[in-house]
Amino acid sequence: METPSEPKAQPERSSRWMAIVAVVVIFLLLGELWRRIGQASELGQLERRLDSQVTALSSQSAGLATEIAGARSDEAVARWARSEGKMALPGEVLVQPVTPASAAPAVSVVDAQPPALPTWRIWWEWMWGEG
């Protein structure tokens, strides 16, 4: 004969298993949620870094565009032609200074330094004194 406590054991066991499975599923879902939150944080940091780089590059681009526009102006071209291009306008005389051919070459002064000691000698003197 069956005792009345045996039929209650089956529903109790199945409800325990269901509770364990539910807890495991909740932990897995929380782990996945935590992983996604971490990824979102990393992506946010990357976005802020990229925004600052884009801002810096935009200001650099604007500065370079201004510099290019200035270099293409007539005044900049005329300035370059006179200074580096060695050109002159009609009616002007171009003067180029020339160094004399008989100029003596510059004498280089070499500092007299004592010859370097070999490494083993430095260690010897360090460990046992001057010998």
Secondary structure, DSSP 8 states (H G I E B T S, - for coil): ---THHHHHHHHHHHHHHHHHHHHHHHHHHHHHHHHHHHHHHHHHHHHHHHHHHHHHHHHHHHHHHHHHHHTSHHHHHHHHHHTS----TT---------TT----------------HHHHHHHHHH---
